[in-house]
Amino acid sequence: MSGELPGAPPPSPIPLKERASIVFVEKGQLDVLDGAFVLVDANGVRTVIPIGGLAVIMLEPGTRTSHAAVALAASAGTLLIWVGEAGVRVYAAGQPGGARSDKLLWQCSLALDPDARLAIVRRMFEVRFGDSAPERRSVDQLRGIEGVRVREIYRGLARQFGVEWRRRDYDPGKFDYSDTPNRCLSAATSCLYGVTEAAVLAAGYAPAVGFLHTGKPLSFVYDIADLFKFETVVPEAFRVAAAYAKGRLDKPVEMATRHACRDAFRRANILSLIIPMIEDVLSAGGFDPPAPPQDAVGPAFPDAAPT
């Protein structure tokens, strides 16, 4: 019996920056039927998903996935992430392929050098807030300063959109127990973390090897996502929360937040920005990236040669 996938061979992966960002699926069976990647619901209705044109698919509870679907997603370079309800908890993630050891070793060498790590955290601070980090501060001290600034940003956005706000407070295991602004923020950040993880893996880096964030499976994802959070998903979360408070939503808040984030990603063309930003902040560590071996596997999403 042949191990090949049914249908025509998949084309070469589309560069990440040219893909749509994210799709959530729930309550159905993902499979490959007649060569197409489809979601089949309980009534047998097929919804075709353009797997090669997506950066990441978030699989919510009620989703089952066939071996053929996972294999096709891997060959197309699309990340599958198994998440909890509303995407607020990550259970497992696939590997889109193309990761190489040269970038990973560079990342690890920077994370293990205290001076390089501090320089990278300072660069992240500068990118995030638009000014230089205070001098003679440790990583832990910068983390505390960042926390104060982030709380002020939340309060400012709440005032801007007229949303009642107390603090960032949520339980990943009890999404519905949070107030509306926190539910919107949880749904919004899960979208951003999904596309950021896809970019981190596609570029050949390790999601767990962070610089400001440490000790979590997605520490580096949080580091990079935070550089885009307040220009993309956080304002959208507060906008949706304000619309909900005024009775102007015609869909659940988490769905409205995802749709708003999807549109924000498209406007910002975020998938063209994440990988260059990774290179930018890591370069602040002062170590030259190693040259790839001659027989190295190419990137998962190569850019086309200029014409």
VOBA-1610 file (N, C-alpha, C; in pm, whole numbers, padded with zeros to 5 digits, always signed):
BEGIN
Met+00085-00120+00000Met+00000+00000+00000Met+00088+00124+00000Ser+00061+00216-00088Ser+00143+00335-00100Ser+00119+00429+00017Gly+00225+00494+00061Gly+00212+00591+00169Gly+00188+00732+00118Glu+00170+00749-00012Glu+00151+00882-00068Glu+00011+00933-00038Leu-00001+01066-00031Leu-00130+01128-00008Leu-00215+01118-00134Pro-00349+01108-00120Pro-00435+01105-00238Pro-00435+01240-00307Gly-00471+01239-00435Gly-00481+01364-00510Gly-00349+01406-00569Ala-00350+01525-00630Ala-00230+01578-00693Ala-00125+01614-00588Pro+00002+01608-00625Pro+00106+01649-00530Pro+00086+01795-00489Pro+00105+01828-00359Pro+00088+01967-00318Pro+00194+02056-00380Pro+00159+02181-00411Pro+00258+02273-00466Pro+00360+02314-00360Ser+00463+02384-00403Ser+00561+02435-00309Ser+00491+02530-00212Pro+00532+02531-00084Pro+00466+02617+00013Pro+00467+02764-00027Ile+00355+02830-00003Ile+00344+02974-00027Ile+00423+03046+00081Pro+00501+03150+00049Pro+00571+03225+00153Pro+00475+03272+00262Leu+00522+03270+00385Leu+00436+03302+00499Leu+00371+03439+00484Lys+00446+03538+00436Lys+00394+03674+00429Lys+00279+03688+00330Glu+00261+03591+00241Glu+00155+03597+00142Glu+00032+03517+00184Arg+00033+03458+00302Arg-00078+03375+00347Arg-00179+03455+00428Ala-00304+03402+00433Ala-00399+03448+00532Ala-00351+03402+00669Ser-00392+03473+00774Ser-00331+03450+00904Ser-00382+03326+00976Ile-00513+03315+00999Ile-00559+03217+01097Ile-00703+03178+01071Val-00735+03052+01101Val-00872+03001+01094Val-00895+02913+01216Phe-01011+02929+01279Phe-01053+02843+01389Phe-01155+02743+01335Val-01143+02617+01376Val-01241+02516+01337Val-01286+02441+01463Glu-01411+02397+01462Glu-01465+02321+01574Glu-01576+02229+01525Lys-01604+02127+01603Lys-01718+02037+01581Lys-01721+01981+01439Gly-01620+01907+01405Gly-01616+01843+01275Gly-01493+01755+01261Gln-01487+01682+01151Gln-01375+01593+01121Gln-01292+01655+01010Leu-01164+01681+01038Leu-01073+01727+00934Leu-01019+01605+00859Asp-01026+01613+00727Asp-00984+01499+00648Asp-00940+01547+00511Val-00884+01456+00433Val-00848+01483+00294Val-00940+01398+00208Leu-01029+01461+00133Leu-01125+01393+00048Leu-01113+01446-00093Asp-01096+01355-00189Asp-01078+01394-00329Asp-00963+01492-00345Gly-00859+01477-00263Gly-00741+01561-00271Gly-00754+01695-00205Ala-00871+01724-00143Ala-00893+01854-00080Ala-00893+01840+00071Phe-00844+01942+00138Phe-00844+01949+00285Phe-00982+02001+00326Val-01059+01920+00398Val-01198+01957+00426Val-01232+01936+00572Leu-01333+02010+00618Leu-01396+01989+00748Leu-01534+01930+00719Val-01560+01812+00774Val-01687+01743+00752Val-01768+01750+00882Asp-01890+01808+00875Asp-01969+01820+00997Asp-02051+01692+01021Ala-02134+01694+01126Ala-02210+01575+01165Ala-02309+01531+01058Asn-02349+01623+00970Asn-02444+01591+00863Asn-02374+01552+00733Gly-02242+01544+00736Gly-02167+01506+00617Gly-02138+01620+00523Val-02169+01743+00563Val-02143+01860+00479Val-01994+01893+00481Arg-01935+01907+00364Arg-01793+01936+00352Arg-01769+02087+00337Thr-01674+02136+00413Thr-01626+02274+00395Thr-01479+02266+00357Val-01447+02309+00237Val-01309+02304+00191Val-01228+02416+00256Ile-01112+02382+00308Ile-01022+02478+00370Ile-00897+02490+00284Pro-00864+02610+00238Pro-00745+02628+00152Pro-00617+02617+00234Ile-00578+02495+00264Ile-00472+02468+00361Ile-00341+02537+00326Gly-00305+02542+00198Gly-00177+02601+00161Gly-00173+02752+00169Gly-00290+02815+00185Gly-00293+02961+00192Gly-00309+03014+00332Leu-00295+02928+00434Leu-00312+02968+00573Leu-00182+02951+00650Ala-00160+03039+00747Ala-00044+03024+00834Ala-00070+02923+00943Val-00191+02924+01001Val-00220+02838+01116Val-00368+02807+01120Ile-00400+02685+01163Ile-00538+02645+01189Ile-00547+02608+01337Met-00640+02671+01407Met-00662+02645+01549Met-00775+02544+01562Leu-00747+02431+01624Leu-00843+02322+01638Leu-00905+02327+01777Glu-01033+02362+01783Glu-01103+02375+01910Glu-01168+02242+01950Pro-01222+02235+02073Pro-01290+02112+02115Pro-01400+02072+02016Gly-01416+01941+02000Gly-01513+01891+01906Gly-01457+01864+01768Thr-01325+01886+01752Thr-01259+01863+01623Thr-01180+01732+01627Arg-01197+01651+01524Arg-01118+01530+01508Arg-01037+01544+01379Thr-00918+01488+01379Thr-00827+01509+01268Thr-00771+01376+01220Ser-00779+01352+01090Ser-00726+01228+01035Ser-00575+01240+01012His-00511+01125+00999His-00368+01121+00970His-00339+01191+00838Ala-00425+01170+00736Ala-00404+01232+00605Ala-00410+01385+00614Ala-00499+01437+00700Ala-00512+01582+00714Ala-00386+01641+00777Val-00334+01574+00880Val-00212+01623+00945Val-00095+01618+00848Ala-00086+01510+00771Ala+00024+01498+00675Ala+00016+01605+00567Leu-00104+01634+00518Leu-00118+01736+00415Leu-00085+01874+00470Ala-00129+01903+00593Ala-00096+02032+00655Ala+00056+02047+00669Ala+00124+01939+00708Ala+00269+01946+00723Ala+00337+01971+00589Ser+00290+01903+00483Ser+00352+01922+00353Ser+00326+02060+00296Ala+00214+02121+00337Ala+00182+02256+00291Ala+00247+02363+00378Gly+00308+02323+00491Gly+00372+02419+00579Gly+00274+02498+00662Thr+00158+02440+00694Thr+00057+02507+00775Thr+00057+02448+00915Leu+00066+02534+01016Leu+00074+02490+01154Leu-00065+02454+01205Leu-00078+02338+01269Leu-00200+02298+01339Leu-00176+02314+01488Ile-00269+02382+01556Ile-00258+02402+01700Ile-00387+02353+01764Trp-00375+02260+01859Trp-00491+02211+01931Trp-00511+02299+02055Val-00627+02364+02064Val-00651+02463+02168Val-00779+02430+02244Gly-00795+02496+02360Gly-00919+02485+02435Gly-01026+02576+02379Glu-01139+02579+02447Glu-01250+02661+02401Glu-01208+02807+02393Ala-01246+02870+02281Ala-01211+03009+02253Ala-01061+03030+02236Gly-00985+02921+02228Gly-00842+02933+02201Gly-00759+02981+02317Val-00813+02974+02440Val-00740+03032+02552Val-00642+02936+02618Arg-00632+02813+02569Arg-00532+02720+02622Arg-00475+02639+02507Val-00345+02627+02501Val-00279+02549+02397Val-00245+02412+02452Tyr-00290+02308+02383Tyr-00262+02171+02426Tyr-00144+02110+02350Ala-00138+02134+02220Ala-00031+02075+02139Ala-00022+02152+02009Ala+00091+02141+01943Ala+00111+02209+01815Ala+00195+02122+01724Gly+00167+02130+01596Gly+00247+02060+01497Gly+00370+02141+01461Gln+00445+02088+01368Gln+00566+02154+01320Gln+00551+02176+01170Pro+00549+02301+01123Pro+00525+02322+00980Pro+00639+02280+00890Gly+00754+02249+00946Gly+00864+02199+00864Gly+00961+02308+00824Gly+01082+02267+00791Gly+01181+02362+00742Gly+01269+02424+00849Ala+01243+02392+00978Ala+01327+02448+01083Ala+01469+02395+01070Arg+01566+02482+01095Arg+01706+02445+01079Arg+01781+02473+01208Ser+01889+02399+01228Ser+01959+02411+01354Ser+02040+02539+01366Asp+02078+02603+01254Asp+02163+02721+01265Asp+02091+02835+01338Lys+01966+02859+01303Lys+01890+02965+01372Lys+01863+02927+01518Leu+01832+02801+01541Leu+01806+02754+01676Leu+01930+02769+01764Leu+02047+02732+01713Leu+02169+02744+01792Leu+02202+02890+01821Trp+02176+02977+01725Trp+02198+03121+01746Trp+02108+03171+01859Gln+01981+03135+01853Gln+01886+03176+01957Gln+01930+03126+02094Cys+01971+03001+02103Cys+02011+02944+02231Cys+02138+03009+02285Ser+02234+03037+02197Ser+02358+03100+02243Ser+02330+03239+02298Leu+02238+03311+02237Leu+02202+03444+02286Leu+02130+03435+02420Ala+02040+03337+02434Ala+01965+03325+02558Ala+02054+03285+02675Leu+02164+03213+02647Leu+02252+03165+02753Leu+02357+03267+02794Asp+02373+03373+02717Asp+02471+03477+02750Asp+02399+03592+02820Pro+02430+03620+02947Pro+02356+03723+03022Pro+02359+03861+02956Asp+02474+03901+02902Asp+02482+04033+02840Asp+02401+04039+02711Ala+02409+03933+02632Ala+02332+03930+02507Ala+02182+03929+02537Arg+02143+03850+02636Arg+02001+03844+02671Arg+01950+03981+02716Leu+02027+04050+02800Leu+01985+04181+02846Leu+01975+04279+02729Ala+02069+04274+02636Ala+02065+04363+02520Ala+01940+04338+02436Ile+01902+04212+02422Ile+01782+04178+02345Ile+01657+04226+02417Val+01650+04208+02547Val+01535+04256+02623Val+01524+04407+02614Arg+01638+04477+02616Arg+01635+04623+02602Arg+01583+04663+02464Arg+01622+04588+02361Arg+01573+04618+02226Arg+01422+04592+02217Met+01376+04485+02279Met+01232+04459+02281Met+01157+04572+02352Phe+01212+04620+02459Phe+01152+04732+02533Phe+01141+04855+02442Glu+01248+04882+02369Glu+01251+04998+02280Glu+01146+04984+02169Val+01137+04866+02110Val+01040+04843+02003Val+00898+04857+02057Arg+00875+04804+02175Arg+00740+04799+02229Arg+00689+04935+02273Phe+00777+05016+02336Phe+00732+05141+02395Phe+00782+05266+02325Gly+00872+05248+02228Gly+00916+05364+02150Gly+01022+05448+02214Asp+01076+05405+02327Asp+01188+05478+02389Asp+01284+05378+02451Ser+01403+05425+02482Ser+01506+05336+02534Ser+01473+05290+02675Ala+01514+05169+02706Ala+01496+05117+02841Ala+01587+05192+02938Pro+01545+05209+03064Pro+01632+05274+03162Pro+01766+05201+03174Glu+01870+05277+03195Glu+02004+05220+03207Glu+02021+05147+03339Arg+02119+05056+03340Arg+02159+04984+03461Arg+02040+04914+03527Arg+01960+04846+03446Arg+01848+04768+03498Arg+01865+04623+03454Ser+01831+04530+03542Ser+01837+04389+03509Ser+01713+04349+03429Val+01716+04225+03380Val+01599+04174+03308Val+01476+04174+03399Asp+01493+04131+03523Asp+01379+04128+03615Asp+01326+04269+03641Gln+01415+04366+03655Gln+01370+04503+03677Gln+01297+04559+03555Leu+01348+04527+03436Leu+01280+04571+03314Leu+01143+04506+03300Arg+01133+04381+03344Arg+01004+04313+03341Arg+00903+04386+03431Gly+00948+04430+03547Gly+00859+04504+03635Gly+00818+04638+03577Ile+00912+04710+03517Ile+00880+04838+03453Ile+00782+04817+03340Glu+00803+04710+03262Glu+00712+04678+03153Glu+00571+04655+03206Gly+00559+04580+03315Gly+00428+04552+03372Gly+00352+04677+03409Val+00422+04775+03467Val+00357+04902+03502Val+00308+04974+03378Arg+00390+04979+03274Arg+00350+05047+03151Arg+00233+04977+03084Val+00234+04845+03086Val+00125+04771+03023Val-00006+04799+03095Arg-00004+04803+03226Arg-00127+04834+03300Arg-00179+04972+03264Glu-00088+05068+03245Glu-00131+05201+03205Glu-00193+05201+03065Ile-00137+05121+02976Ile-00192+05111+02840Ile-00333+05053+02844Tyr-00352+04949+02924Tyr-00485+04892+02937Tyr-00585+04996+02989Arg-00545+05069+03090Arg-00635+05170+03145Arg-00666+05279+03043Gly-00563+05319+02966Gly-00585+05421+02864Gly-00680+05375+02755Leu-00666+05250+02710Leu-00756+05198+02607Leu-00898+05183+02660Ala-00910+05143+02786Ala-01043+05132+02846Ala-01112+05268+02849Arg-01039+05372+02884Arg-01098+05507+02883Arg-01133+05549+02741Gln-01045+05518+02646Gln-01067+05557+02507Gln-01196+05498+02451Phe-01221+05372+02482Phe-01338+05304+02426Phe-01458+05303+02520Gly-01442+05362+02638Gly-01554+05367+02732Gly-01589+05233+02792Val-01487+05153+02825Val-01507+05019+02880Val-01473+05021+03028Glu-01560+04959+03108Glu-01530+04945+03250Glu-01417+04844+03268Trp-01311+04885+03335Trp-01190+04802+03345Trp-01137+04803+03486Arg-01110+04683+03537Arg-01048+04672+03669Arg-00903+04630+03657Arg-00880+04514+03599Arg-00743+04465+03581Arg-00748+04345+03488Arg-00630+04305+03442Arg-00620+04184+03360Arg-00633+04066+03454Asp-00743+03993+03442Asp-00774+03887+03537Asp-00853+03780+03464Tyr-00796+03660+03452Tyr-00865+03552+03382Tyr-00812+03418+03427Asp-00892+03314+03409Asp-00854+03177+03436Asp-00861+03101+03304Pro-00746+03053+03252Pro-00747+02984+03123Pro-00843+02865+03119Gly-00869+02804+03234Gly-00958+02689+03237Gly-01104+02725+03251Lys-01134+02854+03276Lys-01273+02896+03297Lys-01298+03025+03220Phe-01301+03013+03089Phe-01312+03130+03002Phe-01435+03212+03033Asp-01549+03145+03054Asp-01676+03217+03073Asp-01686+03288+03207Tyr-01595+03259+03301Tyr-01601+03323+03431Tyr-01540+03464+03430Ser-01466+03497+03327Ser-01405+03630+03318Ser-01509+03733+03278Asp-01479+03861+03307Asp-01568+03966+03257Asp-01545+03984+03107Thr-01632+04062+03044Thr-01628+04072+02898Thr-01496+04127+02845Pro-01441+04235+02899Pro-01312+04283+02845Pro-01202+04178+02854Asn-01197+04103+02965Asn-01094+04000+02977Asn-01119+03884+02882Arg-01244+03848+02857Arg-01274+03744+02759Arg-01229+03787+02620Cys-01256+03913+02586Cys-01213+03963+02456Cys-01061+03964+02444Leu-00993+04004+02549Leu-00847+04008+02545Leu-00790+03867+02533Ser-00848+03770+02603Ser-00800+03632+02594Ser-00817+03578+02453Ala-00933+03602+02393Ala-00955+03555+02256Ala-00861+03624+02158Ala-00838+03754+02180Ala-00753+03830+02089Ala-00608+03785+02097Thr-00557+03769+02218Thr-00416+03730+02231Thr-00394+03588+02182Ser-00493+03500+02195Ser-00476+03365+02143Ser-00459+03366+01992Cys-00530+03456+01923Cys-00511+03470+01779Cys-00369+03514+01746Leu-00321+03614+01819Leu-00186+03665+01793Leu-00081+03560+01824Tyr-00099+03485+01933Tyr-00001+03382+01967Tyr+00002+03273+01861Gly-00112+03243+01801Gly-00115+03140+01698Gly-00033+03178+01576Val-00054+03298+01523Val+00020+03338+01404Val+00167+03361+01437Thr+00196+03407+01558Thr+00336+03428+01597Thr+00409+03295+01610Glu+00344+03196+01669Glu+00408+03065+01680Glu+00435+03005+01543Ala+00342+03023+01450Ala+00364+02973+01314Ala+00488+03038+01253Ala+00504+03170+01273Ala+00619+03240+01218Ala+00749+03197+01286Val+00746+03182+01418Val+00865+03139+01492Val+00913+03003+01443Leu+00821+02909+01429Leu+00858+02775+01384Leu+00904+02776+01239Ala+00834+02852+01155Ala+00871+02855+01014Ala+01010+02913+00994Ala+01049+03008+01080Ala+01179+03071+01066Ala+01291+02988+01128Gly+01257+02880+01198Gly+01359+02791+01252Gly+01399+02817+01394Tyr+01313+02884+01472Tyr+01344+02914+01611Tyr+01261+02827+01705Ala+01298+02826+01833Ala+01230+02745+01933Ala+01131+02831+02011Pro+01004+02796+02014Pro+00906+02874+02088Pro+00937+02886+02238Ala+01004+02787+02295Ala+01025+02785+02440Ala+01145+02867+02486Val+01236+02903+02396Val+01359+02972+02437Val+01337+03121+02431Gly+01288+03177+02543Gly+01256+03319+02548Gly+01365+03401+02613Phe+01342+03531+02618Phe+01439+03626+02672Phe+01378+03707+02786Leu+01268+03776+02761Leu+01196+03841+02870Leu+01108+03739+02942His+01034+03660+02865His+00956+03550+02921His+01043+03424+02925Thr+01031+03348+03030Thr+01108+03225+03042Thr+01024+03119+03112Gly+01063+02992+03092Gly+01001+02884+03168Gly+00869+02834+03115Lys+00823+02883+03000Lys+00696+02838+02944Lys+00719+02779+02804Pro+00631+02689+02760Pro+00650+02630+02626Pro+00648+02733+02514Leu+00585+02849+02538Leu+00574+02951+02433Leu+00642+03083+02474Ser+00746+03075+02553Ser+00810+03197+02604Ser+00853+03292+02491Phe+00918+03239+02389Phe+00965+03325+02280Phe+00847+03376+02198Val+00742+03298+02186Val+00621+03345+02119Val+00564+03465+02192Tyr+00559+03459+02325Tyr+00511+03574+02402Tyr+00601+03695+02383Asp+00733+03672+02382Asp+00826+03783+02360Asp+00795+03857+02231Ile+00780+03782+02123Ile+00762+03844+01992Ile+00620+03898+01976Ala+00520+03823+02021Ala+00382+03870+02007Ala+00360+04001+02081Asp+00426+04017+02195Asp+00408+04141+02272Asp+00454+04264+02195Leu+00542+04247+02099Leu+00590+04360+02020Leu+00483+04413+01925Phe+00380+04332+01899Phe+00273+04371+01807Phe+00138+04385+01877Lys+00130+04346+02001Lys+00002+04331+02069Lys-00080+04460+02074Phe-00015+04570+02110Phe-00090+04693+02133Phe-00115+04774+02007Glu-00058+04728+01895Glu-00088+04792+01767Glu-00190+04711+01687Thr-00224+04592+01736Thr-00315+04505+01658Thr-00432+04457+01743Val-00412+04356+01827Val-00526+04285+01884Val-00585+04350+02009Val-00506+04416+02090Val-00560+04471+02214Val-00662+04582+02188Pro-00634+04679+02099Pro-00740+04777+02068Pro-00867+04712+02013Glu-00851+04606+01932Glu-00969+04540+01878Glu-01049+04473+01990Ala-00981+04417+02089Ala-01051+04354+02200Ala-01134+04457+02276Phe-01078+04573+02304Phe-01153+04676+02375Phe-01266+04731+02288Arg-01245+04739+02158Arg-01351+04787+02068Arg-01470+04691+02069Val-01441+04561+02067Val-01549+04463+02071Val-01618+04465+02207Ala-01542+04478+02315Ala-01603+04486+02449Ala-01695+04606+02460Ala-01654+04719+02402Ala-01738+04838+02405Ala-01866+04817+02325Ala-01855+04752+02210Ala-01974+04724+02129Ala-02069+04631+02202Tyr-02014+04534+02273Tyr-02098+04442+02350Tyr-02173+04516+02460Ala-02103+04604+02530Ala-02167+04679+02639Ala-02281+04767+02589Lys-02271+04810+02464Lys-02376+04896+02406Lys-02481+04817+02329Gly-02471+04683+02335Gly-02570+04600+02268Gly-02561+04601+02117Arg-02442+04620+02065Arg-02425+04632+01920Arg-02362+04510+01855Leu-02349+04401+01930Leu-02292+04279+01872Leu-02404+04185+01831Asp-02386+04122+01715Asp-02482+04022+01668Asp-02423+03883+01668Lys-02313+03864+01743Lys-02245+03734+01750Lys-02176+03725+01885Pro-02133+03606+01928Pro-02062+03594+02055Pro-01935+03680+02057Val-01898+03725+02175Val-01786+03819+02185Val-01656+03757+02136Glu-01635+03626+02163Glu-01509+03565+02118Glu-01504+03556+01966Met-01618+03529+01903Met-01621+03523+01757Met-01599+03662+01698Ala-01665+03762+01755Ala-01647+03898+01707Ala-01503+03944+01723Thr-01439+03904+01834Thr-01300+03943+01857Thr-01208+03877+01755Arg-01230+03750+01726Arg-01147+03683+01626Arg-01160+03748+01489His-01282+03778+01451His-01302+03842+01320His-01232+03978+01316Ala-01241+04053+01427Ala-01174+04182+01431Ala-01022+04167+01424Cys-00969+04065+01492Cys-00824+04041+01488Cys-00780+03999+01349Arg-00858+03913+01286Arg-00826+03872+01148Arg-00815+03993+01057Asp-00909+04086+01069Asp-00906+04206+00986Asp-00786+04294+01022Ala-00754+04301+01151Ala-00638+04381+01193Ala-00509+04321+01140Phe-00498+04189+01139Phe-00380+04124+01084Phe-00366+04155+00935Arg-00479+04156+00866Arg-00474+04184+00723Arg-00432+04328+00696Arg-00486+04420+00774Arg-00450+04562+00755Arg-00302+04585+00784Ala-00252+04522+00889Ala-00112+04541+00928Ala-00017+04455+00846Asn-00071+04358+00770Asn+00011+04261+00697Asn+00113+04199+00792Ile+00061+04150+00904Ile+00147+04110+01015Ile+00241+03996+00980Leu+00198+03907+00891Leu+00283+03794+00858Leu+00408+03834+00781Ser+00409+03953+00724Ser+00530+04002+00658Ser+00623+04074+00756Leu+00576+04094+00880Leu+00652+04173+00977Leu+00718+04088+01085Ile+00661+03972+01117Ile+00705+03900+01237Ile+00847+03847+01222Ile+00878+03778+01113Ile+01011+03720+01100Ile+01120+03828+01092Pro+01103+03936+01013Pro+01204+04043+01020Pro+01221+04102+01160Met+01112+04109+01237Met+01123+04160+01374Met+01203+04064+01461Ile+01185+03934+01443Ile+01266+03836+01518Ile+01414+03859+01490Glu+01448+03872+01363Glu+01589+03894+01326Glu+01641+04025+01387Asp+01555+04127+01388Asp+01596+04258+01441Asp+01631+04250+01589Val+01541+04191+01669Val+01566+04191+01813Val+01680+04098+01850Leu+01693+03984+01781Leu+01803+03894+01813Leu+01938+03953+01772Ser+01940+04033+01669Ser+02066+04095+01626Ser+02118+04191+01732Ala+02029+04242+01819Ala+02073+04332+01926Ala+02163+04263+02025Gly+02164+04129+02027Gly+02249+04056+02120Gly+02396+04063+02087Gly+02430+04106+01965Gly+02570+04127+01930Gly+02641+04005+01876Phe+02573+03892+01865Phe+02634+03772+01807Phe+02592+03763+01661Asp+02688+03740+01573Asp+02653+03720+01433Asp+02584+03586+01416Pro+02476+03582+01339Pro+02410+03452+01316Pro+02502+03360+01239Pro+02503+03232+01275Pro+02592+03138+01204Pro+02546+03117+01061Ala+02641+03094+00974Ala+02607+03063+00836Ala+02550+02921+00830Pro+02446+02900+00751Pro+02390+02764+00742Pro+02486+02669+00674Pro+02488+02544+00714Pro+02573+02445+00645Pro+02535+02436+00497Gln+02627+02391+00418Gln+02603+02383+00274Gln+02487+02290+00240Asp+02467+02187+00322Asp+02359+02093+00294Asp+02234+02121+00377Ala+02222+02245+00429Ala+02108+02278+00514Ala+01978+02278+00434Val+01870+02237+00500Val+01737+02243+00440Val+01697+02390+00429Gly+01634+02425+00321Gly+01592+02563+00301Gly+01480+02603+00395Pro+01447+02733+00402Pro+01340+02780+00489Pro+01205+02724+00444Ala+01113+02715+00539Ala+00982+02658+00510Ala+00905+02744+00412Phe+00926+02876+00417Phe+00849+02966+00332Phe+00945+03059+00259Pro+01016+03010+00159Pro+01116+03093+00093Pro+01053+03203+00011Asp+01119+03318+00009Asp+01074+03428-00075Asp+01115+03401-00219Ala+01031+03441-00311Ala+01063+03426-00451Ala+01178+03518-00490Ala+01259+03475-00586Ala+01369+03559-00633Ala+01314+03685-00696Pro+01377+03801-00671Pro+01328+03925-00732Pro+01337+03920-00883Thr+01240+03984-00947Thr+01238+03984-01093Thr+01274+04121-01146
//
